[in-house]
Amino acid sequence: MPTTTVRATDRPTRADVRQPVRDLASRDRVLDLARALAMVAVALGHWLVTDVRVAADGSLALVDVLAVVPAMQPLTWVFQVMPVFFFAGGVVSFRSWRRHRAVGRSAGSWISARLWRLAWPTVLVVGAWVVATQVAGRVLDVPAEVLAATRGIALVTWFLAVYALVIALVPVFAALCDRFGLGVPVGLLVAALGVDLAAAGAAGDVPAWAFVNYLTVWGAITCVGRWWPESIRPGDTRRGLALAGAAGAVLVGAVAAGAYPLSMVGVAGAERTNSWPPTLALALLGLVQVGLLLAARPALDRWLARPRVYGVVGVLGARAMTIYLWHPLAVAVLTLALVVPGAWPEAAYGTAAWWALRVAWVVLALFITVPVVVAVGRWERPPDLVLTSSTARAVAAAVALSVGWTALAVFGFHVAALPFGLPWLALGGLGVGILLLRGRSGSPAGAG
């Protein structure tokens, strides 16, 4: 069976960022900045809205701050940056696939290479949390309800579950975009709107078929990356502002009319949400972000031409997945060290004292996360591995990995009802996915 060897070359290494910026002309520095800032925004946003308190019966209560302080909901228009990840991933993926295809390699080899880079960083974090929950439950006698709270930590894997499927679809998206142009993302957005309208008319809970919007919405934003210019062009600022203005006007109008909720992330107790599953509102927010990024590109490119500035961006980008996967650890540490012993003060929600405590919480979380990222960040770059070039195996691996990450996001790292409390579906999905990625025979070849 044909195989390939993958090397992690998509992000700048430490050696890269030490070079003069003129030697990095092939990198899109603005995209690197966007991904780095988006990752930081995810961590800050999660820390800001995570409030853990001890209930009257002694149990831990995870409070949704957006529900008890509705004034914070407009901030989700800034901190909801998942569209940036899918857009930037689309830019990189379309360019990478074009190069890969140009040298005659298969879709399977490209998909497997991308999935391996995505899967490897999760091996350590999943293993660490599974072991931690086992030790906590069996050795330290930590209550099952506390162990179940790891679901909040594992929730970040939802992004990986969707992204794996989007990666598997990139060769198909590329072929469709080559033939139908912008009609592909437009068609996906129209489909998302149709799902929104149909789901709004359905009684009861969100119907299962509405979750197809995870692919229509994020697929559309990914496809938009196909048209990100290779270099700065005259009129980019004007075009970017026009896109942001048009999408923003539609989004504001739709929210003002009550068609979509104000918050761009889920709010506990809310009847509707823009993120579960994603709605057209989230796609419109993504177009606003893309437009603003395009408009600011000339100025940002000049600023990033400074070696020291891009050096910081490069380091953050090289550790982006580590930051994403490990930043929830800070909440667990602060909860066990300060909240459970009663050392963390409480204040009425929305008051000045409460805001001061929120800021302090974020600062402490940052101090905890930085050394963790430094310590485990080296695991982000995957080792060379002989990978399958079979498209069928690569797509099957994407599905298996997606199932595993979805199970983690839904059930967490500890499931009391299952044997030994282990998340067997998650572990099985991830294990099968990685096994499917491995090539069986053949000589290694470059990943392209």
Backbone torsions as a table, in degrees:
resi	resn	phi	psi	omega
1	MET	NA	135.8	-179.4
2	PRO	-64.0	145.3	-177.1
3	THR	-136.7	169.4	177.0
4	THR	-147.5	158.8	175.6
5	THR	-112.9	132.4	-177.5
6	VAL	-102.3	140.4	171.8
7	ARG	-127.5	138.3	-175.7
8	ALA	-78.2	102.0	-177.0
9	THR	-125.9	7.1	-174.7
10	ASP	-77.5	-24.7	-177.5
11	ARG	-117.2	154.1	-179.2
12	PRO	-66.8	136.9	175.2
13	THR	-85.7	174.7	177.7
14	ARG	-61.0	-36.6	177.7
15	ALA	-66.0	-36.6	179.0
16	ASP	-58.9	-49.1	-171.7
17	VAL	-73.4	-11.4	175.1
18	ARG	-84.4	-14.0	179.0
19	GLN	-76.7	157.3	171.3
20	PRO	-58.1	145.0	-176.7
21	VAL	-61.3	-28.0	179.6
22	ARG	-60.6	-24.3	178.3
23	ASP	-81.7	-4.4	-179.0
24	LEU	-110.5	27.6	-175.5
25	ALA	-60.8	-25.4	-178.3
26	SER	-75.8	-13.4	-179.0
27	ARG	-88.6	145.7	174.7
28	ASP	-90.7	95.2	-172.6
29	ARG	-66.4	-32.0	179.6
30	VAL	-66.4	-40.3	176.4
31	LEU	-64.9	-39.4	177.0
32	ASP	-59.8	-42.0	178.3
33	LEU	-64.5	-43.1	-178.6
34	ALA	-60.7	-44.1	180.0
35	ARG	-67.0	-39.5	-179.5
36	ALA	-65.3	-46.8	-179.9
37	LEU	-66.3	-36.7	178.7
38	ALA	-63.6	-40.1	179.8
39	MET	-65.5	-42.0	177.5
40	VAL	-63.4	-40.0	-180.0
41	ALA	-63.4	-37.9	178.0
42	VAL	-61.2	-48.4	-178.8
43	ALA	-63.2	-48.3	-179.4
44	LEU	-61.8	-42.1	-179.9
45	GLY	-63.3	-43.6	178.6
46	HIS	-63.5	-43.3	179.8
47	TRP	-65.6	-36.0	-176.3
48	LEU	-68.0	-37.9	-174.8
49	VAL	-97.6	5.3	179.0
50	THR	-97.5	111.7	179.2
51	ASP	-123.7	114.7	-178.7
52	VAL	-106.7	129.9	179.8
53	ARG	-134.0	157.9	177.8
54	VAL	-93.2	119.5	-179.0
55	ALA	-73.1	171.3	-177.3
56	ALA	-60.0	-31.3	-179.1
57	ASP	-87.0	6.3	177.8
58	GLY	91.1	-5.9	179.2
59	SER	-81.3	161.3	178.5
60	LEU	-86.9	136.8	178.7
61	ALA	-120.3	121.4	176.7
62	LEU	-93.0	111.0	-173.6
63	VAL	-93.3	132.0	173.8
64	ASP	-82.2	104.3	-175.5
65	VAL	-61.8	-33.7	-179.0
66	LEU	-64.6	-24.4	179.2
67	ALA	-81.5	-37.5	-176.3
68	VAL	-91.6	-17.5	175.4
69	VAL	-127.4	76.2	-176.4
70	PRO	-57.1	-23.1	179.9
71	ALA	-62.7	-17.2	179.2
72	MET	-81.7	-12.9	-174.2
73	GLN	-61.0	-36.3	175.8
74	PRO	-59.6	-24.4	179.0
75	LEU	-65.3	-20.1	-179.9
76	THR	-67.7	-18.3	176.4
77	TRP	-70.1	-19.1	177.6
78	VAL	-97.6	-44.0	-173.5
79	PHE	-86.7	-12.0	174.3
80	GLN	-82.0	94.7	-173.5
81	VAL	-115.6	12.0	177.9
82	MET	-57.7	-34.7	175.3
83	PRO	-56.8	-34.0	179.1
84	VAL	-63.1	-41.3	179.7
85	PHE	-62.6	-46.1	-179.1
86	PHE	-68.2	-37.7	177.6
87	PHE	-64.9	-50.9	179.4
88	ALA	-61.5	-40.1	176.3
89	GLY	-62.1	-35.4	177.4
90	GLY	-65.9	-43.9	178.5
91	VAL	-57.4	-52.8	-177.5
92	VAL	-64.4	-42.1	-176.1
93	SER	-67.3	-43.4	179.8
94	PHE	-64.2	-41.0	178.6
95	ARG	-66.3	-43.9	-179.5
96	SER	-63.6	-44.8	179.9
97	TRP	-63.8	-37.9	178.7
98	ARG	-62.3	-43.2	177.7
99	ARG	-65.5	-42.4	-178.4
100	HIS	-62.2	-44.9	-178.8
101	ARG	-68.6	-32.6	-177.2
102	ALA	-63.7	-27.2	179.8
103	VAL	-98.0	13.0	171.9
104	GLY	82.7	17.8	-179.6
105	ARG	-90.0	162.0	-172.1
106	SER	-84.1	161.7	174.2
107	ALA	-63.3	-35.6	-179.2
108	GLY	-62.2	-42.4	180.0
109	SER	-65.7	-37.1	178.9
110	TRP	-68.9	-46.6	-179.3
111	ILE	-61.2	-45.0	-178.0
112	SER	-64.3	-37.3	178.3
113	ALA	-63.9	-45.2	-179.7
114	ARG	-65.6	-40.8	-179.2
115	LEU	-66.5	-37.8	-180.0
116	TRP	-63.8	-40.0	177.1
117	ARG	-64.7	-30.6	179.7
118	LEU	-80.0	-38.3	-173.6
119	ALA	-78.3	-36.9	-171.9
120	TRP	-56.0	-47.4	-178.1
121	PRO	-61.3	-21.0	-178.4
122	THR	-81.2	-16.3	-178.2
123	VAL	-60.1	-47.6	-177.7
124	LEU	-67.8	-45.6	-174.6
125	VAL	-68.7	-39.4	178.1
126	VAL	-66.9	-44.8	178.5
127	GLY	-61.2	-41.7	-178.8
128	ALA	-64.2	-42.8	-177.6
129	TRP	-74.0	-34.6	177.0
130	VAL	-64.5	-45.1	178.1
131	VAL	-63.9	-42.0	-178.5
132	ALA	-62.0	-42.8	-179.7
133	THR	-69.6	-34.1	177.2
134	GLN	-65.4	-45.7	179.1
135	VAL	-64.9	-43.2	-179.1
136	ALA	-62.0	-40.6	-177.3
137	GLY	-78.9	-37.1	-172.6
138	ARG	-95.4	-29.4	-177.5
139	VAL	-102.2	-42.6	-175.9
140	LEU	-96.4	-3.1	179.3
141	ASP	56.2	38.3	175.5
142	VAL	-68.9	132.9	-177.6
143	PRO	-57.3	149.5	-178.1
144	ALA	-61.4	-34.3	-179.3
145	GLU	-66.8	-29.6	176.4
146	VAL	-72.5	-42.0	178.6
147	LEU	-64.0	-34.4	179.1
148	ALA	-64.6	-21.3	179.6
149	ALA	-66.6	-12.6	177.1
150	THR	-63.6	-12.9	175.4
151	ARG	-58.7	-38.3	178.5
152	GLY	-63.0	-31.9	178.6
153	ILE	-76.0	-39.9	-177.8
154	ALA	-76.7	-11.2	-175.2
155	LEU	-58.2	-26.2	-177.1
156	VAL	-63.9	-17.9	-177.4
157	THR	-72.9	-5.8	177.7
158	TRP	-59.6	-37.3	-179.1
159	PHE	-61.7	-43.3	179.7
160	LEU	-63.7	-38.6	-179.6
161	ALA	-60.3	-43.7	-179.7
162	VAL	-74.7	-42.2	-175.8
163	TYR	-63.0	-36.2	178.5
164	ALA	-60.6	-42.1	179.0
165	LEU	-69.0	-38.9	178.5
166	VAL	-63.1	-41.7	177.8
167	ILE	-58.7	-44.3	179.9
168	ALA	-62.5	-25.0	-178.6
169	LEU	-91.6	-9.3	-175.6
170	VAL	-56.7	-45.9	177.6
171	PRO	-58.2	-36.2	177.2
172	VAL	-69.6	-46.4	177.3
173	PHE	-57.4	-41.3	-177.7
174	ALA	-63.0	-44.0	179.6
175	ALA	-63.9	-41.6	179.1
176	LEU	-66.6	-41.6	-180.0
177	CYS	-66.0	-36.3	177.6
178	ASP	-63.0	-31.7	-176.7
179	ARG	-91.7	-40.8	-172.8
180	PHE	-111.2	-1.7	176.5
181	GLY	62.0	-140.6	-177.7
182	LEU	-66.1	-9.1	176.8
183	GLY	-62.4	-22.7	-179.4
184	VAL	-69.6	-57.2	177.8
185	PRO	-64.0	-34.5	178.0
186	VAL	-63.8	-43.3	178.7
187	GLY	-62.6	-39.3	178.0
188	LEU	-66.0	-38.1	178.1
189	LEU	-67.7	-38.5	176.3
190	VAL	-63.9	-40.4	177.8
191	ALA	-63.2	-40.2	178.2
192	ALA	-62.0	-41.9	178.1
193	LEU	-62.8	-41.2	178.3
194	GLY	-61.7	-40.6	177.5
195	VAL	-64.5	-42.3	178.6
196	ASP	-58.6	-46.3	-177.6
197	LEU	-65.9	-41.3	-180.0
198	ALA	-68.2	-39.5	179.8
199	ALA	-67.4	-35.4	179.6
200	ALA	-64.0	-29.3	-180.0
201	GLY	-88.8	-4.8	-179.7
202	ALA	-83.3	143.2	179.6
203	ALA	-85.7	150.6	176.0
204	GLY	80.3	-149.9	-177.5
205	ASP	-67.9	168.6	178.0
206	VAL	-61.2	124.5	-179.4
207	PRO	-64.8	149.3	-176.2
208	ALA	-59.9	-36.4	-177.4
209	TRP	-66.5	-19.0	-179.8
210	ALA	-67.8	-18.9	-178.4
211	PHE	-73.3	-3.6	171.9
212	VAL	-62.0	-18.9	178.9
213	ASN	-66.2	-14.4	172.9
214	TYR	-62.6	-30.1	178.6
215	LEU	-93.6	-35.0	-179.5
216	THR	-70.2	-47.2	-177.9
217	VAL	-68.7	-54.3	-176.8
218	TRP	-73.2	-27.5	174.0
219	GLY	-66.4	-39.6	178.9
220	ALA	-63.0	-46.4	-179.8
221	ILE	-64.7	-37.9	176.6
222	THR	-62.3	-43.9	-179.7
223	CYS	-65.2	-31.3	177.2
224	VAL	-58.1	-31.8	178.2
225	GLY	-61.3	-19.5	178.1
226	ARG	-59.9	-27.2	-175.6
227	TRP	-105.5	10.8	173.2
228	TRP	-67.7	124.8	-174.2
229	PRO	-65.9	148.4	178.8
230	GLU	-66.3	-30.9	179.0
231	SER	-144.3	167.8	-178.2
232	ILE	-66.7	136.0	-179.6
233	ARG	-122.9	152.6	174.7
234	PRO	-58.8	136.0	178.6
235	GLY	91.1	-1.3	179.7
236	ASP	-60.0	-41.1	-179.8
237	THR	-61.9	-44.3	179.6
238	ARG	-64.4	-44.2	179.8
239	ARG	-65.6	-39.4	179.7
240	GLY	-63.8	-44.3	179.1
241	LEU	-65.4	-36.2	179.2
242	ALA	-65.7	-43.3	178.7
243	LEU	-64.4	-46.6	-179.7
244	ALA	-63.5	-40.9	-179.3
245	GLY	-66.0	-43.7	-178.4
246	ALA	-67.5	-48.9	-179.9
247	ALA	-64.4	-39.2	179.5
248	GLY	-64.6	-40.0	-179.9
249	ALA	-64.1	-42.8	178.5
250	VAL	-65.3	-41.8	-179.0
251	LEU	-64.2	-48.1	179.9
252	VAL	-61.1	-42.2	179.8
253	GLY	-63.9	-41.4	-179.3
254	ALA	-66.5	-40.9	178.8
255	VAL	-68.7	-42.2	179.9
256	ALA	-63.4	-33.0	179.7
257	ALA	-79.6	-5.8	179.2
258	GLY	86.4	8.4	-179.5
259	ALA	-70.5	-28.9	-179.4
260	TYR	-137.7	152.6	177.4
261	PRO	-66.5	160.3	178.6
262	LEU	-70.5	-43.7	-176.6
263	SER	-71.4	136.7	178.0
264	MET	-90.6	3.7	171.3
265	VAL	-128.0	167.2	-178.7
266	GLY	-67.2	145.8	178.2
267	VAL	-123.5	128.4	-178.8
268	ALA	-57.3	132.0	177.5
269	GLY	84.9	-8.0	-178.7
270	ALA	-75.8	144.3	-180.0
271	GLU	-72.4	-30.9	-178.2
272	ARG	-128.7	155.9	177.6
273	THR	-143.4	150.4	178.1
274	ASN	-91.0	-3.5	-172.9
275	SER	-120.8	-12.8	-177.0
276	TRP	-136.9	87.6	-4.3
277	PRO	-79.7	168.4	179.4
278	PRO	-63.6	148.6	-178.8
279	THR	-116.1	176.2	176.7
280	LEU	-59.7	-30.6	178.9
281	ALA	-58.7	-40.3	179.5
282	LEU	-68.3	-36.5	176.6
283	ALA	-65.6	-40.4	177.7
284	LEU	-63.8	-40.0	175.5
285	LEU	-60.3	-40.3	177.5
286	GLY	-61.4	-40.4	178.0
287	LEU	-66.0	-35.2	174.6
288	VAL	-61.6	-46.4	-179.1
289	GLN	-63.3	-42.0	178.4
290	VAL	-63.2	-43.5	179.6
291	GLY	-61.5	-44.3	179.0
292	LEU	-65.4	-37.0	178.6
293	LEU	-65.3	-42.3	178.3
294	LEU	-65.6	-40.2	-179.8
295	ALA	-64.8	-37.3	-177.2
296	ALA	-87.4	-3.2	-172.0
297	ARG	-57.9	-47.1	-179.5
298	PRO	-58.4	-45.2	-179.6
299	ALA	-67.1	-42.2	179.9
300	LEU	-65.2	-37.3	-179.5
301	ASP	-63.6	-39.6	177.7
302	ARG	-65.7	-40.6	-179.1
303	TRP	-67.0	-39.4	-178.2
304	LEU	-76.3	-6.6	175.9
305	ALA	-70.7	-11.4	176.6
306	ARG	-78.1	123.5	-175.6
307	PRO	-55.6	-41.1	-177.6
308	ARG	-67.2	-39.2	179.8
309	VAL	-64.1	-49.0	-178.6
310	TYR	-70.2	-24.9	175.8
311	GLY	-60.5	-43.2	177.9
312	VAL	-64.9	-44.4	179.2
313	VAL	-61.0	-41.9	-179.2
314	GLY	-63.4	-41.6	179.0
315	VAL	-64.6	-43.9	178.3
316	LEU	-62.9	-42.8	180.0
317	GLY	-64.7	-36.7	-179.5
318	ALA	-69.6	-17.0	179.9
319	ARG	-117.1	20.4	-174.0
320	ALA	-60.3	-47.6	-177.9
321	MET	-68.0	-34.7	177.2
322	THR	-63.3	-44.2	177.8
323	ILE	-60.4	-44.6	-177.2
324	TYR	-63.2	-45.2	-174.7
325	LEU	-77.2	-29.0	-172.6
326	TRP	-104.8	-10.0	-176.9
327	HIS	-64.5	-27.3	175.9
328	PRO	-64.9	-19.4	179.2
329	LEU	-57.5	-34.2	-178.5
330	ALA	-60.2	-38.3	179.3
331	VAL	-64.9	-42.1	178.8
332	ALA	-62.4	-43.6	-179.5
333	VAL	-64.3	-46.5	-179.6
334	LEU	-64.7	-36.9	179.5
335	THR	-64.1	-47.7	-178.3
336	LEU	-70.9	-34.5	-174.9
337	ALA	-84.6	-30.8	-172.6
338	LEU	-122.4	-44.8	-174.6
339	VAL	-73.2	-50.4	-177.7
340	VAL	-60.5	-44.7	178.7
341	PRO	-72.3	-6.1	-178.9
342	GLY	82.7	15.3	-178.3
343	ALA	-83.9	-15.0	-179.2
344	TRP	-92.1	121.8	-177.7
345	PRO	-70.2	155.6	177.1
346	GLU	-115.6	150.8	178.7
347	ALA	-143.8	156.7	179.8
348	ALA	-61.8	136.3	-177.6
349	TYR	-58.7	136.3	176.0
350	GLY	85.8	-7.4	179.9
351	THR	-80.2	167.6	178.8
352	ALA	-61.3	-38.7	178.9
353	ALA	-64.5	-38.9	179.5
354	TRP	-66.0	-42.1	178.0
355	TRP	-62.4	-39.5	178.3
356	ALA	-62.9	-40.1	177.3
357	LEU	-67.0	-34.8	176.8
358	ARG	-61.8	-44.9	179.5
359	VAL	-63.2	-43.3	179.1
360	ALA	-62.6	-39.7	178.9
361	TRP	-61.1	-44.8	-179.7
362	VAL	-64.1	-41.9	-179.6
363	VAL	-63.6	-45.2	178.2
364	LEU	-63.2	-40.7	178.0
365	ALA	-61.0	-38.0	178.8
366	LEU	-64.4	-43.7	179.8
367	PHE	-64.4	-30.8	177.7
368	ILE	-75.4	-39.8	-173.2
369	THR	-72.3	-38.7	-175.5
370	VAL	-56.3	-53.3	179.7
371	PRO	-64.7	-30.9	177.4
372	VAL	-64.8	-44.3	179.2
373	VAL	-63.1	-40.7	178.2
374	VAL	-63.2	-40.1	-175.5
375	ALA	-71.6	-42.4	-173.6
376	VAL	-105.0	-3.2	-176.0
377	GLY	-59.9	-27.8	-179.3
378	ARG	-63.8	-18.7	178.2
379	TRP	-77.0	-9.0	-175.7
380	GLU	-68.5	-34.4	-179.7
381	ARG	-84.2	116.2	-174.7
382	PRO	-72.1	151.7	174.7
383	PRO	-71.9	157.5	175.4
384	ASP	-62.0	138.8	-177.1
385	LEU	-147.7	136.6	174.4
386	VAL	-71.2	120.2	-174.8
387	LEU	-117.5	153.8	179.3
388	THR	-69.7	147.7	171.9
389	SER	-105.3	4.2	177.9
390	SER	-73.3	122.0	-179.9
391	THR	-64.6	-39.1	-179.7
392	ALA	-62.4	-44.1	179.8
393	ARG	-67.0	-39.2	-179.1
394	ALA	-65.1	-43.1	178.4
395	VAL	-66.0	-41.1	177.1
396	ALA	-62.1	-37.6	177.1
397	ALA	-63.9	-40.2	178.5
398	ALA	-61.0	-43.0	179.5
399	VAL	-64.7	-45.2	-179.1
400	ALA	-63.5	-44.5	177.9
401	LEU	-62.7	-40.6	179.7
402	SER	-62.6	-41.3	177.1
403	VAL	-61.8	-43.5	179.7
404	GLY	-62.6	-46.4	-179.5
405	TRP	-69.2	-35.1	176.7
406	THR	-63.7	-43.7	179.0
407	ALA	-60.9	-39.4	176.8
408	LEU	-63.6	-44.4	-178.6
409	ALA	-63.7	-33.9	-177.1
410	VAL	-83.2	-42.1	-171.5
411	PHE	-109.2	-18.2	-179.2
412	GLY	84.8	-169.4	-176.5
413	PHE	-89.6	-6.9	179.9
414	HIS	-136.6	124.8	179.4
415	VAL	-125.1	100.7	-172.2
416	ALA	-58.3	-31.3	-175.7
417	ALA	-75.2	-11.4	-177.3
418	LEU	-100.4	157.2	179.2
419	PRO	-53.5	130.0	-179.5
420	PHE	62.3	8.2	179.3
421	GLY	69.1	16.3	-176.2
422	LEU	-87.8	144.7	177.2
423	PRO	-80.6	77.6	-171.2
424	TRP	-61.2	-39.0	-179.8
425	LEU	-63.7	-42.3	179.8
426	ALA	-64.9	-48.8	-179.0
427	LEU	-64.0	-39.3	179.1
428	GLY	-65.4	-44.4	179.6
429	GLY	-61.5	-45.3	179.7
430	LEU	-66.7	-41.8	179.5
431	GLY	-63.5	-46.0	179.1
432	VAL	-63.8	-40.6	179.7
433	GLY	-59.9	-45.6	-179.7
434	ILE	-67.5	-38.8	177.7
435	LEU	-63.1	-37.9	178.5
436	LEU	-68.2	-28.9	179.2
437	LEU	-71.2	-28.2	-175.8
438	ARG	-70.7	135.5	175.1
439	GLY	-77.3	152.8	-177.5
440	ARG	-93.2	-30.6	-177.0
441	SER	-163.0	175.7	176.2
442	GLY	103.8	165.7	-179.4
443	SER	-86.9	137.6	179.0
444	PRO	-61.7	147.5	176.1
445	ALA	-136.5	159.7	-178.8
446	GLY	-65.1	150.2	-176.6
447	ALA	-80.4	-21.7	178.9
448	GLY	80.0	NA	NA
